[in-house]
């Protein structure tokens, strides 16, 4: 049993990484072979991560290590937290790869695109299962390089400059985080997270590590690269917002600060205030923006604040709510971005003031958009309602009434700007920029699937909640 779990973890990490290297070879055969092989690798990654669900649902933890020099042991850990993240990220990533078949069918450099996307997913899997700080950093930086190349995919000067901005800002945070890891090593003599549970670390190390997490997860004021990253293909922005990149920061927070170290008291009080301020400010920015992808980008910054908040209040309901939030937001935000991709693909327009009446020519996209919007807003019975409700109630339980009130107001702003987008884009008279084609079958299939899953995730919320509760129980037990 133990050897089987180890093999499955290694497959989940290395199938997408090694598979990405074979994409150029598949492209030499034919475009169809490359597309088929890319989807197969993405689905295989999801399937292997799902094979870990029976183990995770039993609770407990298994860690495997390969001893290397200088404390740089390759350590992977399987528990409810890592399995939950791996399944959610790889599943959404696989759907985005399927959507890509139609979206980039006529683009150049498709072999490079699929190579980097699969490498991106593999880096996330490596980070999720790593229990050594240096290997976490290694996969963190692989994801950053992949992000940089994908944002600048179109090779336009303005796009490349914005890709450079994203890389430099997140790299600055990553270097600060690495310095924090080194301070921890100087204190403990190890990079092994499983050996440091309950250890108190200095406030300067916390600050440095948080800079890395907040820059990667685009938390105010380190958020400015994410709206600019909208110049990337919409499939890439969906990956950044829903499946991989911004989720890396919140996962690292859960693994390092919620599951391993004891935060100083001052940070325990400050972090909820910082993240809810980020959520409010980003929601306000989305409310006054007119660029479709930038609205959705600011929305992500706002919603990430809720995930950090649930982990930061550090009670079982909050931790469980944050884990559910990662899944629910991933499904719905991927759906919203991919709906935006269909709209932009057809109309070549991103300014919502120049769109309108698209429900007549894009009915499936319109329904998918409003379903996913309901989930992001937090309207029952969609999945987003339960995760947002749990985080806000947990914040109240922790005694932070004003923080909870601010989070609730951010939810009201979310309702305002998403309904504003739906009304401007889909309702009213058709604008001159409105197109007449809804998208390829693969594109429409994926957005409808994500919309239906956003509803089903709420109707059958007990199933993901069970795994989230197990993870939350393990985390809170270590804290206590």
C-alpha positions in Angstrom: 0.0 0.0 0.0 2.8 2.4 1.0 4.8 1.8 -2.2 1.6 2.2 -4.3 1.0 5.7 -2.8 4.6 6.7 -3.4 4.4 5.5 -7.0 1.1 7.4 -7.6 2.6 10.7 -6.1 5.6 10.4 -8.3 3.4 9.8 -11.4 1.3 12.8 -10.5 4.4 15.0 -10.4 6.4 13.6 -13.3 3.8 12.6 -15.9 3.1 16.2 -16.8 6.7 17.3 -16.4 8.2 14.4 -18.5 5.1 14.4 -20.8 5.7 18.1 -21.6 9.1 17.3 -23.0 7.5 14.9 -25.5 5.1 17.5 -26.9 7.5 18.8 -29.6 8.0 15.2 -30.8 4.2 14.6 -31.0 4.0 17.9 -33.0 6.4 16.5 -35.6 3.9 13.7 -36.3 0.8 15.9 -36.7 -1.2 18.6 -35.1 -3.9 16.1 -34.2 -1.3 13.8 -32.5 0.0 16.8 -30.5 -3.5 17.8 -29.4 -4.4 14.2 -28.5 -1.2 13.6 -26.6 -1.5 16.9 -24.6 -5.0 16.1 -23.5 -4.0 12.6 -22.6 -1.2 13.8 -20.4 -3.4 16.3 -18.6 -6.1 13.7 -18.0 -3.6 11.1 -16.8 -2.3 13.7 -14.3 -5.9 14.2 -13.0 -6.5 10.5 -12.9 -3.4 9.7 -10.9 -4.1 12.4 -8.4 -7.7 11.0 -8.0 -6.2 7.6 -7.2 -5.0 9.2 -3.9 -8.5 10.1 -2.8 -9.3 6.9 -1.0 -6.1 7.2 1.1 -6.7 10.9 1.8 -10.3 10.2 3.0 -9.0 7.9 5.6 -7.0 10.7 7.2 -3.4 10.6 8.3 -0.2 11.3 6.4 2.5 9.4 4.5 5.9 11.0 3.7 8.6 9.5 1.5 12.1 10.8 1.2 15.2 10.4 -0.9 18.3 11.4 1.1 20.5 13.9 -0.7 23.4 16.2 0.4 23.2 19.3 2.6 19.7 18.7 3.9 18.2 18.9 0.4 16.3 15.7 0.7 13.6 15.0 -1.9 10.5 14.6 0.4 7.0 14.2 -0.8 4.0 14.1 1.5 0.5 12.7 0.9 -2.3 13.9 3.2 -5.8 15.4 2.8 -4.4 18.9 2.1 -2.0 17.9 -0.7 -4.4 15.5 -2.3 -7.3 18.1 -2.2 -5.1 20.7 -3.9 -3.7 18.2 -6.5 -7.1 17.0 -7.6 -8.7 20.4 -7.8 -5.7 22.0 -9.7 -5.1 19.1 -12.1 -8.8 18.6 -13.0 -9.3 22.3 -13.8 -6.0 22.3 -15.7 -7.1 19.4 -17.8 -10.4 21.1 -18.7 -8.4 24.2 -19.8 -6.2 22.0 -22.0 -9.3 20.6 -23.7 -10.6 24.1 -24.2 -7.3 25.0 -25.8 -7.9 22.6 -28.7 -10.3 25.1 -30.2 -8.9 28.4 -28.7 -5.4 28.2 -30.1 -6.1 26.0 -33.1 -4.9 28.7 -35.5 -2.1 30.1 -33.5 1.6 29.7 -34.1 4.0 28.0 -31.6 1.4 25.5 -30.4 4.0 22.9 -29.5 5.6 25.5 -27.2 2.2 26.4 -25.8 1.3 22.8 -24.8 4.8 22.1 -23.6 4.8 25.1 -21.2 1.2 24.5 -20.0 1.9 20.9 -19.1 5.1 22.0 -17.4 3.1 24.6 -15.5 0.7 21.9 -14.2 3.6 19.6 -13.3 5.3 22.4 -11.3 2.1 22.8 -9.3 1.9 19.1 -8.6 5.5 19.1 -7.5 5.0 22.0 -5.2 1.8 20.5 -3.7 3.4 17.3 -2.7 6.9 18.7 -1.7 7.7 18.7 2.1 11.2 20.2 1.7 11.3 24.0 1.5 14.0 24.1 -1.1 12.1 21.8 -3.5 9.0 23.9 -2.9 11.1 26.9 -4.0 12.4 25.0 -7.0 8.9 24.1 -8.3 7.7 27.7 -7.4 10.3 29.1 -9.8 9.6 26.6 -12.5 6.0 27.8 -12.4 7.2 31.4 -12.5 9.3 30.8 -15.6 6.4 29.1 -17.3 4.1 32.0 -16.3 6.5 34.5 -17.8 6.7 32.7 -21.2 2.9 32.1 -21.4 2.0 35.8 -20.6 4.3 36.9 -23.4 3.1 34.1 -25.7 2.0 36.4 -28.5 5.5 38.0 -28.8 4.2 41.5 -29.0 6.4 44.1 -27.3 3.8 45.3 -24.9 2.9 41.7 -24.0 6.5 40.8 -23.4 7.0 43.9 -21.1 4.0 42.9 -19.0 5.3 39.3 -18.9 8.7 40.7 -17.7 6.8 42.8 -15.0 5.0 39.6 -13.8 8.2 37.7 -13.6 10.3 40.4 -11.9 7.6 41.2 -9.3 7.0 37.5 -8.4 10.8 36.8 -8.6 11.4 39.6 -6.0 8.9 37.9 -3.7 10.4 34.5 -4.3 13.9 35.7 -3.4 12.5 37.2 -0.2 10.8 33.9 0.5 14.0 32.0 -0.1 15.8 34.3 2.4 13.1 33.4 4.9 13.7 29.7 4.3 17.4 30.2 4.9 16.7 32.0 8.3 14.5 29.0 9.2 17.3 26.6 8.3 19.8 28.7 10.4 17.5 28.2 13.4 16.4 24.6 12.9 19.2 23.0 10.8 16.7 21.4 8.4 14.4 22.3 5.4 12.1 19.3 6.2 8.6 20.6 7.0 7.6 17.4 8.6 10.4 17.8 11.2 9.5 21.4 12.1 5.9 21.2 13.2 5.1 23.5 16.1 8.3 25.4 15.7 8.2 29.1 16.5 10.0 31.2 13.8 11.1 34.9 14.0 8.9 37.6 12.7 11.4 38.7 10.0 11.2 35.2 8.5 7.4 35.4 8.5 7.6 38.7 6.7 10.0 37.5 4.0 8.0 34.4 3.3 4.7 36.3 3.2 6.3 38.6 0.5 6.7 35.6 -1.7 3.2 34.3 -1.0 1.5 37.6 -1.5 3.4 38.4 -4.7 2.6 35.1 -6.2 -1.1 35.3 -5.2 -1.4 38.9 -6.3 -2.4 40.3 -2.9 -2.5 44.1 -2.6 -0.1 45.9 -3.0 1.8 43.2 -4.9 -1.1 42.6 -7.2 -0.5 44.9 -10.2 1.1 42.2 -12.4 -2.0 40.0 -12.5 -4.5 42.4 -14.3 -1.7 43.2 -16.8 -1.3 39.5 -17.4 -4.6 39.6 -19.3 -2.6 40.2 -22.5 -1.9 36.4 -22.4 -4.2 33.9 -24.2 -7.4 33.5 -22.2 -6.5 29.9 -21.6 -3.4 31.1 -19.9 -5.2 33.6 -17.7 -7.6 30.9 -16.7 -4.6 28.8 -15.6 -3.1 31.7 -13.7 -6.4 32.6 -11.9 -8.2 29.3 -11.5 -5.9 26.3 -11.6 -2.3 27.0 -10.9 -0.4 30.2 -10.2 -2.3 32.3 -7.7 -3.4 29.1 -5.8 0.3 28.4 -5.2 0.6 31.2 -2.7 -2.5 30.3 -0.7 -1.4 26.6 -0.7 2.0 27.5 0.5 0.5 29.6 3.3 -1.6 26.6 4.4 1.3 24.2 4.2 3.9 26.4 5.9 2.0 28.6 8.3 -1.2 26.7 9.0 0.3 23.2 9.1 3.9 23.7 10.3 5.0 26.8 12.1 3.7 28.8 15.0 3.0 32.3 13.8 3.9 35.2 16.2 0.9 36.7 17.9 1.2 40.0 16.1 1.1 38.3 12.7 -2.0 36.3 13.7 -3.8 39.6 14.3 -2.4 41.5 11.3 -2.9 39.0 8.4 -6.7 38.9 8.5 -6.8 42.7 8.3 -4.3 42.8 5.4 -6.1 40.2 3.3 -9.6 41.6 3.8 -8.2 45.1 2.8 -6.8 43.5 -0.3 -10.2 41.9 -1.0 -12.0 45.2 -0.6 -9.6 47.3 -2.7 -9.6 44.8 -5.6 -13.4 44.5 -5.6 -13.6 48.3 -5.8 -11.2 48.3 -8.7 -13.2 45.7 -10.5 -16.4 47.8 -10.0 -15.0 50.7 -12.0 -13.0 48.8 -14.6 -14.4 48.3 -18.2 -11.9 45.8 -19.6 -13.5 42.4 -19.4 -10.4 40.4 -18.5 -9.1 43.1 -16.0 -12.5 43.0 -14.2 -12.1 39.2 -13.8 -8.5 39.7 -12.8 -9.3 42.1 -10.0 -12.1 39.7 -9.0 -9.5 37.0 -8.5 -7.4 39.3 -6.3 -10.5 40.0 -4.2 -11.5 36.3 -3.9 -8.0 35.2 -2.9 -8.4 37.5 0.1 -11.2 35.2 1.3 -9.0 32.1 1.0 -6.2 33.7 3.0 -8.7 34.9 5.5 -10.1 31.5 6.3 -6.6 30.1 6.8 -5.6 33.1 8.9 -8.4 32.9 11.4 -7.2 29.4 12.1 -10.3 27.6 13.3 -11.7 24.3 11.7 -14.6 26.1 9.9 -12.3 28.7 8.4 -9.7 26.3 7.2 -12.3 24.0 5.7 -14.0 26.9 4.1 -10.8 28.1 2.5 -10.1 24.7 1.0 -13.6 24.6 -0.4 -13.1 28.1 -1.7 -10.0 27.0 -3.7 -12.2 24.4 -5.5 -15.3 26.5 -5.9 -13.4 29.6 -7.0 -11.3 27.5 -9.4 -14.3 26.0 -11.1 -16.3 29.2 -11.4 -13.4 31.6 -12.3 -12.1 29.2 -14.9 -15.6 29.2 -16.4 -15.7 33.0 -16.4 -12.4 33.5 -18.0 -13.1 30.8 -20.6 -16.5 32.5 -21.3 -14.5 35.7 -21.8 -12.3 33.8 -24.2 -15.3 32.9 -26.4 -16.5 36.5 -26.4 -13.1 38.0 -27.2 -12.4 35.3 -29.8 -15.6 36.1 -31.6 -15.8 39.9 -31.2 -12.1 40.9 -30.9 -13.3 43.3 -28.2 -12.6 43.5 -24.5 -14.3 46.8 -23.6 -17.7 45.8 -22.1 -19.1 49.2 -23.2 -18.7 48.2 -26.8 -20.5 44.8 -26.4 -24.1 43.9 -25.9 -26.9 41.6 -26.9 -24.6 38.5 -27.1 -27.2 36.3 -25.4 -28.9 36.0 -28.8 -25.8 34.6 -30.6 -24.1 33.0 -27.6 -26.8 31.5 -25.4 -24.7 28.7 -24.0 -21.9 31.1 -23.1 -24.4 33.5 -21.5 -25.9 30.8 -19.3 -22.4 29.5 -18.3 -21.3 33.0 -17.4 -24.2 33.7 -15.1 -24.0 30.3 -13.4 -20.3 30.8 -12.7 -21.0 34.4 -11.6 -23.6 33.1 -9.1 -20.9 30.8 -7.6 -18.3 33.5 -7.4 -20.8 35.9 -5.8 -21.9 33.3 -3.3 -25.6 32.7 -4.2 -27.1 29.4 -3.0 -27.2 26.6 -4.0 -24.0 27.2 -6.0 -20.7 26.0 -4.6 -19.3 29.4 -3.9 -22.0 30.2 -1.4 -20.9 27.5 1.0 -17.2 28.3 1.0 -17.8 32.0 1.3 -20.4 31.5 4.1 -18.0 29.3 6.0 -15.1 31.7 5.8 -17.3 34.7 7.0 -18.9 32.7 9.8 -15.5 31.4 10.9 -14.2 35.0 11.0 -17.1 36.0 13.2 -16.4 33.0 15.5 -12.8 34.2 15.8 -14.1 37.5 17.2 -13.2 39.6 14.2 -16.6 41.1 13.6 -15.4 44.2 11.6 -13.2 42.0 9.4 -16.2 39.8 8.7 -18.3 42.8 7.9 -15.7 44.1 5.4 -15.6 40.6 3.8 -19.4 40.7 3.4 -19.3 44.1 1.8 -16.7 42.8 -0.7 -19.2 40.1 -1.6 -21.8 42.8 -2.3 -19.3 44.6 -4.6 -18.7 41.2 -6.3 -22.4 41.0 -7.1 -22.4 44.5 -8.4 -19.5 44.2 -10.9 -20.4 40.7 -12.2 -24.0 41.6 -12.8 -22.8 44.8 -14.5 -20.6 42.7 -16.8 -23.4 40.3 -17.6 -25.8 43.1 -18.4 -23.4 45.0 -20.5 -22.1 42.0 -22.5 -25.2 39.8 -22.9 -28.3 42.0 -22.5 -29.7 44.8 -24.5 -29.3 45.5 -28.2 -26.4 44.0 -30.1 -23.4 46.3 -30.3 -21.4 46.7 -33.5 -18.5 44.6 -32.0 -20.8 41.7 -31.4 -19.8 38.5 -33.2 -22.0 35.8 -34.6 -20.1 32.6 -33.6 -20.1 31.1 -30.1 -16.9 29.1 -30.4 -15.8 25.6 -31.2 -17.5 22.6 -29.6 -14.6 22.0 -27.2 -14.7 25.5 -26.0 -18.5 25.6 -25.4 -18.4 22.1 -23.9 -15.8 23.2 -21.3 -17.5 26.3 -20.2 -20.9 24.5 -19.9 -19.2 21.8 -17.9 -17.6 24.3 -15.5 -21.0 26.0 -15.1 -22.8 22.7 -14.3 -20.0 21.7 -11.9 -20.3 25.0 -10.1 -23.9 24.2 -9.4 -23.3 20.5 -8.7 -20.5 21.3 -6.3 -23.1 23.2 -4.2 -25.8 20.6 -4.5 -23.4 17.8 -3.5 -21.2 20.0 -1.3 -21.0 17.3 1.4 -18.5 15.2 -0.7 -15.7 17.8 -1.2 -16.5 19.1 2.3 -15.6 15.7 3.8 -12.1 15.8 2.5 -11.8 19.5 3.4 -12.9 18.8 6.9 -10.3 16.0 7.2 -7.6 18.4 6.1 -8.8 21.1 8.4 -8.9 18.7 11.3 -5.3 17.6 10.7 -4.1 21.2 10.4 -5.9 22.5 13.6 -4.8 19.4 15.5 -1.2 20.3 14.8 -1.8 23.9 15.9 -3.3 22.9 19.2 
